[in-house]
Amino acid sequence: DVKVTQSSRYLVKRTGEKVFLECVQDMDHENMFWYRQDPGLGLRLIYFSYDVKMKEKGDIPEGYSVSREKKERFSLILESASTNQTSMYLCATAPGGARYEQYFGPGTRLTVT
Amino acid sequence: GENVEQHPSTLSVQEGDSAVIKCTYSDSASNYFPWYKQELGKRPQLIIDIRSNVGEKKDQRIAVTLNKTAKHFSLHITETQPEDSAVYFCAASFLSGGYNKLIFGAGTRLAVHP
C-alpha cells in the first residue's frame, strides 16, 4: 500500500508568516505534486517534481515555492502567507514512467488570519 | 488551454438507481483518464481509470466509457448505495514541458438517499 503523509492536518498562521507544508512518501515514487482544493474549483496544481532537486510550475504557482532535496520528501513553502491562501492543500505521488495514477495524502487545512 | 469540464456539479439519486457523471477534455493528446472518490473529510481515492486505447472499463458496479472523437468520458455507477455518497472527480492527462500532469474537473457531489 502506498503511504503518503503530510506534516499537519490543520494549521493556523498569520498574514505575512512563512509557512512550510511537508509531504513524505514511502513507495519510492518518482513524481510528487502539490494541489490546493477549493469548493467548486476542484484540485488545482501548484507545483510538481519529477526528480530530486527538480521542480516544475503547475497552474497556480504564484505565491508558492517548493523544495525536493530527497526523493521521499516534497515541501511546499508559502513565503509570505496571505488570506487568499486559506485552503486545503493536498500532496500526491505517482510511480513515474508510463504510470500516471496519483495517490493522495490526507491533506492540510491551512487557515491564514 | 488545458481544461476538464465536469457535469453535473450535484447529483441526487435514490438507493438502487444508476448515476452518471460526464467530463469533457480539451487536448486530443490526453491518454489517461482517472476517476477519484473523496468521502467527507478524507483524501481522494482512485476508483477506476482508463487509457485512450480502451473504450470501456468495468469494475463491479462502476464503469467508465471514453469517446476519443468527442473528447468526453463518463463514470457510471449502478445499483447505488448510501456509501457511494461522496464527491467524485474526473481528470485527464496533459503533457507539459515533456512531463505528464493531471487536470481535474471541478467535482460532482453525489448523494444517495435510502
Chai-1 contact restraints between the chains, C-beta under 6 A:
chainA,res_idxA,chainB,res_idxB,connection_type,confidence,min_distance_angstrom,max_distance_angstrom,comment,restraint_id
A,G40,B,A106,contact,1.0,0.0,6.0,A-B,restraint_1
A,G42,B,F104,contact,1.0,0.0,6.0,A-B,restraint_2
A,G42,B,G105,contact,1.0,0.0,6.0,A-B,restraint_3
A,G42,B,A106,contact,1.0,0.0,6.0,A-B,restraint_4
A,G42,B,G107,contact,1.0,0.0,6.0,A-B,restraint_5
A,L43,B,F104,contact,1.0,0.0,6.0,A-B,restraint_6
A,Y50,B,Y99,contact,1.0,0.0,6.0,A-B,restraint_7
A,E56,B,G97,contact,1.0,0.0,6.0,A-B,restraint_8
A,Y100,B,Y32,contact,1.0,0.0,6.0,A-B,restraint_9
A,Y100,B,S93,contact,1.0,0.0,6.0,A-B,restraint_10
A,Y100,B,N100,contact,1.0,0.0,6.0,A-B,restraint_11
A,E101,B,L46,contact,1.0,0.0,6.0,A-B,restraint_12
A,F104,B,R43,contact,1.0,0.0,6.0,A-B,restraint_13
A,F104,B,P44,contact,1.0,0.0,6.0,A-B,restraint_14
A,P106,B,R43,contact,1.0,0.0,6.0,A-B,restraint_15
